[in-house]
Amino acid sequence: MKEPTLRQLRFLLAVADHGSVQAAAKALHMSPTGVSVGLDELDHIIGVQLTVRRRSKGAALTPAGREVVRRARAIQDAVAELGVAAQQIRGTLTGVVRVGCFPTQSPALVPELLERLQHAHPGLEVDLVEDSADRLQDQVRAGELDLALMLENQADRDLEVMPIMPTHTQVQISPRHRLGMRRRLRLAELAEEPLVLLNVEPNAKLTLASFTDRGLTPKVLTRTASHETIRSLVGRRLGYTLIMGVIQRRTSIEGLPLAYIPLADDLPANAVVAVRRPGGPTSARVTAAMRVVRAIGLAAGNGRPSPASDLLPG
């Protein structure tokens, strides 16, 4: 029985990634005819149509095609790991780690992740994607991302969820605000104050639910997806916001001070987590990235940075 070739699977993955035979052929530095022939051969070998190709509308995967793409990505990753295994034997580690991060967590996690990985494994490259939690998890399921960093209450349970560091909801507010010097605040005290709402899901929904679950209605000043805009508004004492992840800068872009005050309300526990596909093999590159991420979480729990030298292979 004839079996699919890696070349044919690569054609299918290129069409899945680029949306048309023409775009896939360009990415592969081939002719569209060559790619089409390879796809036809793959359909014949597997015995089912994998793509629907229309000249004006590009190419779409059939349900069978989506399943074959999922398996083809796993095969592609396994083949790539053969080269990585040889590198490990030689004491080196190269290649790409595909990391996703929820935008609110990215400024606090990604720079340190890249710096530590560069120190410990200078041959590794990080391909970063910042997106909503739902879209990041879809990319993890599809094998397009090796892991994604987000908050635990955003993570779906069909994926493997690995805690990185605990986090608690805090109030970001100006220290010049009338409530800005308090040691703790309650949501009931904040309900009448202007709220600057981070308009990124599921953050917006979770923030509003924190109030409505307690019979409170927050007074929303405005909604924005920009963290810098939020910090500027808060710094000018125009409102406050709730931070559900890692604390970021303590000044706005204008240099105005920001305070972070814990909430006294009993809110559900949360944490920064990494999610990845369950059950699949873990590459050396992903293992190295996870080692760094855990070190960042451990250092945050200790209240201090850990030396990058701690992350070198031992």
Buried (B, 14 or more C-beta within 10 A) or exposed (E): EEEBEEEBBBBBBBBBEBBBBBBBBBEBEBEBEBBBEBBBBBBEBBEBBBBEBEEEEBBBBBEBBEEBBBEBBEBBBEEBBEEBEEBEEEEBBEBEBBBBBBBBBBBBBBEBBBEBBBBBBEEBBBEBBBBBBEEBBBBBBBBBBBBBBBBBBBBEEEBBBBEBBEBBBBBBBBBEBEBBEBEEBBBEBBBEBBBBBBBBEBBBEBBBEBBEEEEBEBEBBBEBEEBEBBBBBBBEBBBBBBBBBBBBEEEBEEEBEBBEBEBBBEBEEBBBBBBBBEEBEBBBBBEBBBBBBBBBBBBBEEEEEBEBEBBEEE
